[in-house]
Amino acid sequence: MAYPDQWVGLVDLETNSDAAYDVRRARVVSAGTSPWEVLRALRPFRARHTSAQHLFTGTIRSRR
């Protein structure tokens, strides 16, 4: 995997199902450890790419 345990901003998505995380193919336009920095970098793409989204590539663990 090219972006292990990172947040990625995606456009031009092709999915396998209706699930948001079930991405078959996409173009990565931003990546980082913070969801906020990825969302900020993804903002200019949202006007042309209405299906743009951000996802975490690792396992999300709850805080205790």
Secondary structure as UniProt FT lines:
FT   TURN            4..5
FT   STRAND          7..15
FT   TURN            20..21
FT   STRAND          23..32
FT   HELIX           35..42
FT   HELIX           43..45
FT   TURN            46..48
FT   TURN            50..51
FT   STRAND          53..56
//
